[in-house]
Amino acid sequence: MSVRIAFAAALKLLRTKRGLTQVELSKNLTQSHVSQIENEKTSPSLEAIIELARVLGLSPVALMALVCAAQDEVSAGDVLKIAEKDLQDIALLQASIPLEIEETPHPRVTAAAKMRSEVQALKEQGLSQAEIARKLGMAKTTVQRHWHRSD
C-alpha cells in the first residue's frame, strides 16, 4: 500500500473516531486540502501532518505510527516497537537533539591549516622558502602560497 493511501485511511479513521467533519479538522488547512488528502489526491507536508495531529488531539508520532501501520499492515504498537529499537540501536532514544549541529571542517581544510602553521613557524625561525620546502617535503609553490598567507 502506498503512503498516500495509508495516510488517507488513517486520517479518515481518526477523523470519524473523533467525530469530526473535514471542516472541523481543517483549522489551519483548507477543507479542500483535507479532502484531497483523504481522497488520496495529495500527500500532506510535514507542517500539515503536525497541524492535523494537533487538531486530532494526538502527537504527530502517533498519527504517523498509524499511517506506517496501515502501510505495512501491522499494528501501531509494532511500528512503535520497531521505532524504539531503531532509536536505541543508534543511541538516540534518550538523547536530546541539538538544534544546531557543529560542523567539522573538511580534512583538506584542516591539513592546509596545519601546513600553513608549520610554514609560518619555520618562516619565523628564519628559514627560506627553499629550506622549508626541503624540510617539510613540500613543493616550493605550496610553501610560497602558505608563506604569504597570515590567517
Secondary structure as GFF3:
##gff-version 3
##sequence-region A 1 151
A	DSSP	alpha_helix	3	17	.	.	.	ID=ss1
A	DSSP	alpha_helix	22	25	.	.	.	ID=ss2
A	DSSP	alpha_helix	31	38	.	.	.	ID=ss3
A	DSSP	alpha_helix	46	56	.	.	.	ID=ss4
A	DSSP	alpha_helix	60	72	.	.	.	ID=ss5
A	DSSP	alpha_helix	76	89	.	.	.	ID=ss6
A	DSSP	alpha_helix	107	124	.	.	.	ID=ss7
A	DSSP	alpha_helix	129	136	.	.	.	ID=ss8
A	DSSP	alpha_helix	140	147	.	.	.	ID=ss9
###
